[in-house]
């Protein structure tokens, strides 16, 4: 949640999402997808897909690289 909150892919639209809850639901969805697809999970694609679908965003892979790497690093610990 903290990684997504720090990144804030919604930017100015964050105030328009009433049930955002610090990206809690999206964080759970990302972790669920990663767990389903291990060991061949591509965290970058999962992060991009979950957030694009959840918020109807047009995120490109470059925007998702840093948060995806941070998530991957945490999961390796």
PASEBA-1860 file (N, C-alpha, C; in nm, 3 decimals):
! residues 77
1> XXXXXXXX> 0.082/-0.120/0.000/0.000/0.000/0.000/0.087/0.126/0.000 ~ 0.192/0.121/0.079/0.276/0.240/0.089/0.342/0.272/-0.045 ~ 0.386/0.171/-0.115/0.449/0.194/-0.246/0.351/0.261/-0.340 ~ 0.230/0.209/-0.347/0.129/0.268/-0.436/0.090/0.407/-0.389 ~ 0.078/0.426/-0.260/0.042/0.559/-0.208/0.151/0.661/-0.235 ~ 0.277/0.620/-0.217/0.388/0.711/-0.246/0.392/0.748/-0.394 ~ 0.368/0.650/-0.479/0.369/0.671/-0.624/0.247/0.752/-0.666 ~ 0.130/0.716/-0.614/0.002/0.780/-0.645/-0.025/0.790/-0.795
9> XXXXXXXX> -0.050/0.675/-0.860/-0.073/0.677/-1.004/-0.197/0.757/-1.045 ~ -0.288/0.781/-0.953/-0.407/0.860/-0.985/-0.377/1.010/-0.993 ~ -0.270/1.050/-0.932/-0.229/1.191/-0.928/-0.344/1.280/-0.880 ~ -0.388/1.376/-0.960/-0.494/1.470/-0.920/-0.631/1.403/-0.905 ~ -0.649/1.290/-0.968/-0.778/1.220/-0.961/-0.798/1.147/-0.829 ~ -0.696/1.143/-0.744/-0.706/1.068/-0.619/-0.824/1.115/-0.533 ~ -0.855/1.242/-0.536/-0.965/1.296/-0.456/-1.102/1.252/-0.508 ~ -1.109/1.205/-0.631/-1.237/1.166/-0.690/-1.275/1.022/-0.659
17> XXXXXXXX> -1.185/0.946/-0.599/-1.213/0.806/-0.568/-1.247/0.797/-0.420 ~ -1.374/0.780/-0.391/-1.421/0.788/-0.253/-1.379/0.669/-0.167 ~ -1.363/0.551/-0.225/-1.330/0.432/-0.146/-1.187/0.383/-0.171 ~ -1.095/0.474/-0.192/-0.958/0.438/-0.226/-0.887/0.366/-0.112 ~ -0.898/0.413/0.009/-0.839/0.350/0.127/-0.690/0.324/0.111 ~ -0.617/0.423/0.060/-0.472/0.411/0.049/-0.425/0.303/-0.047 ~ -0.503/0.275/-0.149/-0.471/0.172/-0.250/-0.470/0.032/-0.189 ~ -0.544/0.013/-0.081/-0.547/-0.118/-0.014/-0.598/-0.229/-0.106
25> XXXXXXXX> -0.713/-0.209/-0.168/-0.772/-0.312/-0.254/-0.679/-0.346/-0.370 ~ -0.622/-0.244/-0.431/-0.533/-0.267/-0.545/-0.405/-0.339/-0.501 ~ -0.356/-0.308/-0.382/-0.238/-0.377/-0.329/-0.267/-0.525/-0.309 ~ -0.383/-0.554/-0.254/-0.424/-0.693/-0.234/-0.437/-0.764/-0.368 ~ -0.498/-0.697/-0.465/-0.514/-0.756/-0.599/-0.378/-0.787/-0.663 ~ -0.283/-0.695/-0.648/-0.150/-0.716/-0.705/-0.083/-0.836/-0.638 ~ -0.086/-0.842/-0.507/-0.025/-0.955/-0.436/-0.093/-1.087/-0.470 ~ -0.223/-1.086/-0.483/-0.297/-1.206/-0.520/-0.253/-1.255/-0.658
33> XXXXXXXX> -0.243/-1.164/-0.754/-0.202/-1.201/-0.889/-0.059/-1.253/-0.891 ~ 0.029/-1.191/-0.814/0.168/-1.237/-0.807/0.173/-1.378/-0.750 ~ 0.098/-1.402/-0.644/0.097/-1.535/-0.581/0.040/-1.641/-0.673 ~ -0.057/-1.606/-0.755/-0.115/-1.702/-0.849/-0.016/-1.742/-0.958 ~ 0.068/-1.651/-0.996/0.154/-1.672/-1.113/0.299/-1.707/-1.080 ~ 0.334/-1.711/-0.955/0.473/-1.746/-0.921/0.504/-1.886/-0.969 ~ 0.623/-1.916/-1.013/0.743/-1.832/-1.012/0.760/-1.747/-1.138 ~ 0.667/-1.751/-1.228/0.684/-1.680/-1.355/0.610/-1.547/-1.359
41> XXXXXXXX> 0.585/-1.489/-1.245/0.510/-1.364/-1.242/0.595/-1.249/-1.293 ~ 0.531/-1.161/-1.365/0.594/-1.039/-1.413/0.528/-0.926/-1.336 ~ 0.593/-0.884/-1.230/0.535/-0.786/-1.139/0.500/-0.656/-1.214 ~ 0.583/-0.615/-1.306/0.557/-0.494/-1.384/0.424/-0.502/-1.456 ~ 0.400/-0.611/-1.526/0.273/-0.626/-1.599/0.154/-0.638/-1.505 ~ 0.174/-0.703/-1.392/0.065/-0.718/-1.295/0.027/-0.582/-1.237 ~ 0.126/-0.504/-1.195/0.099/-0.371/-1.140/0.026/-0.287/-1.244 ~ 0.075/-0.287/-1.364/0.015/-0.207/-1.471/-0.129/-0.251/-1.499
49> XXXXXXXX> -0.151/-0.379/-1.511/-0.284/-0.432/-1.543/-0.384/-0.403/-1.432 ~ -0.346/-0.430/-1.308/-0.438/-0.409/-1.195/-0.479/-0.262/-1.185 ~ -0.383/-0.172/-1.193/-0.415/-0.030/-1.178/-0.488/0.026/-1.299 ~ -0.454/-0.021/-1.416/-0.524/0.023/-1.537/-0.670/-0.017/-1.531 ~ -0.695/-0.141/-1.491/-0.833/-0.189/-1.482/-0.910/-0.125/-1.368 ~ -0.845/-0.107/-1.255/-0.914/-0.053/-1.138/-0.957/0.092/-1.157 ~ -0.875/0.169/-1.225/-0.900/0.313/-1.233/-0.915/0.367/-1.375 ~ -0.921/0.278/-1.473/-0.932/0.319/-1.613/-0.821/0.419/-1.649
57> XXXXXXXX> -0.700/0.382/-1.612/-0.583/0.465/-1.641/-0.514/0.414/-1.767 ~ -0.437/0.499/-1.828/-0.356/0.460/-1.943/-0.209/0.464/-1.902 ~ -0.170/0.372/-1.815/-0.033/0.368/-1.766/0.054/0.292/-1.865 ~ 0.171/0.348/-1.894/0.264/0.272/-1.977/0.364/0.202/-1.885 ~ 0.439/0.109/-1.942/0.531/0.029/-1.861/0.635/0.115/-1.791 ~ 0.680/0.221/-1.855/0.783/0.306/-1.794/0.734/0.370/-1.664 ~ 0.606/0.402/-1.657/0.552/0.462/-1.535/0.548/0.362/-1.420 ~ 0.542/0.235/-1.452/0.524/0.131/-1.352/0.654/0.064/-1.309
65> XXXXXXXX> 0.764/0.096/-1.374/0.891/0.028/-1.347/0.935/0.044/-1.201 ~ 0.942/0.166/-1.151/0.993/0.189/-1.014/0.907/0.121/-0.908 ~ 0.774/0.141/-0.910/0.696/0.072/-0.806/0.701/-0.080/-0.819 ~ 0.706/-0.131/-0.941/0.714/-0.276/-0.961/0.845/-0.331/-0.905 ~ 0.954/-0.258/-0.926/1.084/-0.301/-0.870/1.081/-0.299/-0.718 ~ 1.020/-0.196/-0.660/1.013/-0.188/-0.514/0.931/-0.303/-0.457 ~ 0.821/-0.335/-0.524/0.737/-0.448/-0.479/0.816/-0.577/-0.490 ~ 0.886/-0.597/-0.600/0.966/-0.718/-0.619/1.073/-0.732/-0.512
73> XXXXX> 1.138/-0.621/-0.478/1.242/-0.625/-0.375/1.185/-0.665/-0.239 ~ 1.070/-0.613/-0.207/1.006/-0.647/-0.078/0.968/-0.794/-0.076 ~ 0.918/-0.846/-0.186/0.875/-0.986/-0.190/0.993/-1.083/-0.183 ~ 1.111/-1.039/-0.221/1.230/-1.124/-0.215/1.282/-1.138/-0.073 ~ 1.246/-1.046/0.014/1.296/-1.049/0.153/1.241/-1.165/0.231
END
